[in-house]
Amino acid sequence: METKVFVGNLSRNTTEEDLSTLFAQAGTVEAVEVIVLQKPANPMCFAFIDMGSPRDAEKAVRLLNGSDLNGRPLRVNIARPREPRPAGGGWYKDTLPAGERRKGPPRRKSA
């Protein structure tokens, strides 16, 4: 059973201490990691919390999912394991034969 909990819909002002205090209601909090993704139009803030036992993690989900923190309803779930991703990062890398480059629009000649 998993002891890591995902917490979504956080305010950017939420601190690790805020979450640690809140999740201590459900049991032992081992570690808190707040992640802020700076997107230009809509920054996202979420966290991963390591609870002391699987029972504490389940209790945190039951007790705190939908509860309010800094004016926002929390989304609390058991964290899923990270899925393996292919290396490389480019969509075209897998679609082109080896040695070929993706061709874009022709470049303009500078005057």
NUDO-164176 format. One record per residue (C-alpha): residue in three letters; x, y, z. Coordinates in steps of 0.001 Angstrom, whole numbers, plus 500000, padded with zeros to 6 digits. Layout:
alaXYZ/...
//
This chain:
met500000500000500000/glu501202503492499157/thr502067506116501774/lys502448509068499382/val499478511422498956/phe498845513863496085/val497274517212496996/gly495919519346494172/asn494196522722493725/leu496539524521496103/ser496919528271496334/arg500350529607495352/asn500589530986498897/thr500392527524500489/thr503528526555502409/glu504952523201503427/glu504251524154507045/asp500546524780506251/leu500225521328504723/ser502234519609507431/thr499988521098510128/leu496796520194508261/phe497812516625507394/ala499034515954510941/gln495302515583511767/ala495395512313509792/gly498617510911511233/thr502384511183511017/val503732513424508246/glu507176512278507057/ala507828514831504285/val506058517569502305/glu507031518748498819/val505160521725497300/ile505523522127493522/val504648525335491641/leu504592525244487843/gln504921528778486492/lys502690528811483446/pro502152532308482016/ala498348532297482093/asn497598529803484841/pro500234528799487402/met499605525394489007/cys500423524456492563/phe500266520947494006/ala502059518859496602/phe503166515374497508/ile503034514347501154/asp504701511244502577/met502597509918505411/gly503896507613508156/ser501844504573507120/pro499352503446504465/arg496612503736507091/asp497549507396507693/ala497497508046503934/glu494001506534503570/lys492787508530506562/ala494169511744505028/val492231511101501811/arg488985510402503682/leu489394513289506114/leu490845516059503935/asn489600515566500368/gly487355518559499625/ser488406520452502749/asp489252524161502458/leu492797525564502680/asn493534529219501902/gly490121529603500280/arg490415526622497917/pro488906523123498131/leu491695520536498249/arg491831517490495984/val493509514700497972/asn494275511268496478/ile496717508433496954/ala499625509276494628/arg500066507037491603/pro503537505703490793/arg505408507658488179/glu505037506093484744/pro508191505525482691/arg508607507931479784/pro510602507482476606/ala513874509356476443/gly514485512084473897/gly511629514487474425/gly510821515191470744/trp507680513901469093/tyr509308513673465705/lys512317511754466894/asp510406508463466825/thr508642509174463515/leu511645510015461303/pro514247507584459994/ala517646507847461675/gly519723510738460378/glu516844512789458960/arg515880516131460408/arg512451517644460550/lys512108520264457860/gly510300523467458769/pro509209526401456627/pro511912528003454455/arg513983530644456208/arg513792534219455080/lys516899535802453695/ser517957538874455627/ala518336542069453620/
//
